[in-house]
Amino acid sequence: MKLDIALLAGGDSSEREVSLGSAATVAAGLDSSRYNVWTIDVRGRDWHYTAPDGRCYPVDRNDFSLTVDGRHIPLRYALVMIHGTPGEDGRMQGYLDMMGVPYSSCSQLSSAITFDKQCTKLAVAAAGIAVARGRLIAAGETVDPAALASGLGLPMFVKPNASGSSCGVAKVKSIEQIAPAIAAAREESPEVLAEAQVVGREFGCGVLVAGGREYLLPVTEIVSRREFFDYQAKYTDGLSEEITPAMIDPRLTETLQRMALTAYRACRCRGVVRIDFIVTPEGQPFLIEVNSIPGMSGGSIIPKQLSAAGMTVGGLYDLIIGDTLASVDPSAER
């Protein structure tokens, strides 16, 4: 009997279109002989499935189900592909937990930790991973730009404390740019994080723990043709290069994979997660962020790492779905 899966996509953040693209890639990769996939567009209180003929069917949130052409369809599993809120910040996971629906991503707690950059830094620093010096600017707090520059140095990065895809992130090179950068970051998140610049090469590593096995994906080097790996560089052809596997010393590969797994466990992650680092010329890795719902579109990093590892997107989610179901029902097949 096929499993009815809700593929949750869209969301309410600046990453909405990216999420829809990721969902399309995942839907195409899933095994249609094993799963009935219902792509649910989530936007505010409007959660609906759009049939091939264009008709829309709302999700009944009282029991997490659809009724299509008179047929009641309980959605037995949720594949969360919402970048940003309400998927990556843990809100959707809280609802699914209350409904007793197993899902593919990190838990509500882990999602909340990894979406909050300051909480992530505290969690991984306690596990011995280096992070950039920074200062959390509270919602509504007035900041002395000169004092901030004196403490962190210039250039510095100003970013929303809770956001993804580098939305609202600015590289600040002068004191005069600090206040506008903070204002721009607050359009994405009330709290803002200012961080000292760490100079070096950027890398990303995908991690999955499923079925009692650790999957450490090949490391990708991210080379941006802009000031840094911002939204435009991530999603505009020709503005970045993702070299997979990275052409680096195997010892550095092992170090980054080991640190990625340490961060994964420190943040109590589940499902597939991508963890990004800057490695200084001296060889010191600094963690940048933990992406609990990484992009899965054709140009995204995780699919490239899967390909280099001889895996597919569909195979990845077979592992995740099997592991999740086995965790709630030990008799379920992996």
N, C-alpha and C positions, 0 to 999 in steps of 0.2 A: 504494500500500500504506500502510495507516495505521501511524503511529508509536505503539508501546506506551510510555506514559508512566507512571512511578511518581510520584504526587502525594503527597509525604511530609509527614505532618501529625502533630499531637499533641505528642510530646516529653515531657520529664521536669521541666519547670519550672512555675512558677506561671502561665505563659502558655499552658498546654496547651489550655484551652477556647477561648481566643482563636484559637489556631492552627487548631483544628478548624473554627471558623467561617470563617476566612479560606480554608481549603481548600475548603469547600463553595461559597463564592462563585466561586473560581477554576474549580472543576470545572464549575459551571453555565455559565461564560463561555467555556470552550474549545470549539472547533469539532469536533463529534463526527464529521464527515465526514473529518477529517484525523487525529484522534487517538483511540486507545483509552486512556482514563484509568482507572488503577487507584489508588484512594486507599488509601494504606498508613498505618495507625495505628502509630506508633512509640512504644513505652513500654518503656524499659529494653531487655532482649533480646527482647521480644515485638514483632515486626514482622509485621503481618498485614493482609490484605485481607478485608473483609466484603462478601459478595455480597448482592444485593437480598433473597434468601431467608433471610438471617441466618447462613448458613454462613461460617466463617472459614477462610482459607487462609494459611498462614505463608509469609513470604518466605524463600527459600533464599539465605542471605547468602554462600554459597560462589561463586555465579555471578550473584547479584542477579536472581532469577527467581521466578515463581509457577508452580505447577501447579494448574490449576483444571479439575475434572472430567476428569482424565487428560490435559489438554492442557498442555504445557510452554510457558511464556510468558517469554522473555527480556525484561527491562525495559531498553529501549534508551536511555532518557532519564529524568532525575530532576528534577522540579519541586519545589524545596525550599521548603516553607511552614511550617517549624517555627520558631516564635518561641522564643527562649531555647535552652537546650541540648537535644539535640545538633545543632541545625540552625544557629542564629545564631552559635554560637561556633566553628564550623569543624570540629567533630568529624565530622559526617556528610560534609562535603566531602572530608576526608582518606580516608574509606572509599571514596567514589565515585571519587576519583582513583586509588586502588589498583586498583579494579575496571575502570578505563578507561571509566566511564560519564559522559557529558557532563551538565551540570546548569545550572540557571537562575540561581543566586545568585553572590555573590562567592566568590572562591577561599578555600581553607583559611586562607591567610595573611591575606588581607584581612578575612575574617570574624573571625579571632582578634583582629586589631587593632581593628576597629570595635566588637566586643563588650566590649572592655576600655576603659573610659572614660578612664583615664589614658593609655593608649597612643594613643587617638584624639586626645586633647588635644595630646600631644606631636607627632603627625603633622601636624595642621592648623595648630598654632602655628608649626611650621617653614615652613609655606606662607604665613605672614603673616596668618592668621585669629586674631582675638582670642578668648580663652577666659577663663572666670572663674578668679580666684585660688583655689588649692585645696591640699589636703594629702592624700596617699595614706597611709592607715593600714593597715599590714601585718597579715596574719593573726596573731592572738594578741598584737598589740602593745597595751601599756597606754598610754592617752592621758590627759594632764592636761587636763580640760575647760576650766579657766580659761585655760590657755596657748593652747589651740586657739581659744577665743573671742577672746582678745586678738589673735591673729594674723589671724583671718579676719573678726572682727566678728559681730554679731548683728543680725538673724536670719542664719542660714546654712542650707545644705542638707547633709544627711547621706544618702548613698545607697550602695547596693552598687556596687562597682567593675565587676562583671560581672553585669548583669541587664537586663531590659527591662520595658516597660509601666509604668514608675515603681513597680514592686514594691519594697517596702522603703524607699522614699524618704520622708524626713521634713523638714519645715521647722522648724528649731529656733530658738526665740525666747529661751531662757534657758539658763544654764550647767547647771542641774539637768536639762534635757532631753537633754543631749548623750550621756551614757553610755547611757540607754535607747535612744536613736536608733541609736547604734553597734551595740548588741546586736541590735536589730531588723534592721538592714541586714545583719549577719553571718548571719542566717538564710537570706539569699539568696546571699551571696557572702562568702568568708573575708576578702577585702580590701574596705576601705571608703574611700570618697572623701568628704571634707568640702570644701565649696566656699562661697566668699563669695556672698551673694545679689547677683544682677544684676537691677535693677529696670527693667521695660520691658514692651513688648508682645511676645507670642510668635507666631512664624511657622514654618511648615514648607514645604519645597519638595522635590518629587520630581524625580529625575534618572535618566535612562537614556542610555547610549551604546551604540548598536547599529547595525550595518551602516555604520559610519563616520560616523554622524550623531548629533548631540547633541540629546536631547529634554529641554528644561527646562520642566517642568510649571508651571501657574499656582500662584502662592504662596497659601497658606491662612493666615489669621489665626486663632489658637486663643484663644478667650475662655473661661476656666474660671470657674465659679461657686463653686469651692472655693478654698482658699488657693493652690493651684497645679494644674497639669494632672496630677493623680495618677490612680491606677488607677480609682477611682470616677468621676472626671470623664470619663475616656476611654470608659468602657463602661457608664455609666448615663445613660439618656435624660434630657435636661433639665439635666444638670449642666455641660454645655459647649456652645459654639457654634463650629463651624468655618466661617468665612466664606471662600468660594471663588468667584471670586478675591478676594483681600484688597483692601479699598478703601483703597489707599495710593497715594502718588505713584509714577508709573511709573518714576521714577529709583530709588526704593527697591526696587521689584520687580526691576529689572535688577541692582541691587547684590546682592540676596539670591540670585538665580539664578546670577549669576557666582560668588559665594562658594560656593554649593552645588556647582557644577561643580568649583571648585578643591579643595574638601574631598573630593569623589568621587575625583578623580585623586590627591590626596595619600595617600588611604587605599587606592589601587589597587583601587577598587570595580569591580563588574561586575553586570549586571542592573539592576533598578530599586531605587533606594535613596531613603529620605526623610531629609532633613537639617533639623534644627530649630535655630532661633535665638531669642535675646532681643534686641530692638532698644531701646536706651535712649532716653529723651526727647531726648537730644542727637543721636540718629541713628546711634549706634555699634552695629553688630551683634556679638553674642557667640554663638559656636556652643555649643549645648547638647549635642547628640549626633548620631550617625550611625546610622540604623536600616537595617541591611543586608537585613532581611527585614521590610518594613513590613506592617502589617495590611491585609487585603484584604476584610474583611467589609463588609456593607452600610453600616455607620456609620463606616468607616475613612476616613482622609484621602486616600490615593492614589486610590481609586475616584472621589471627588468631584473631584479635580484632573483625572483622565482625562476625566470627563464635561464639565468646563468647557473642556477642550482639544479636545473633539469626538472623543475616543478611547474605546475600550471595554477592559474587563479582558481579554477574549479577544484583541483586537487587540494589546494590550500584550505578551501572552505569545507570540503569533505572532512578533512582532519578536524577543523574547528567544530563543525556541527556534530560529528561523532563524539568528540571529547566532551562537548557541553551536555549532550543528551546522556552520555554515560555517567556524568557527574550527578545528574538528578535521578537517573534510573540505571543502577549498575548492571541490569540485565540487558540494556540496550546495546546493539552492535556498534562497535567502533568503526 
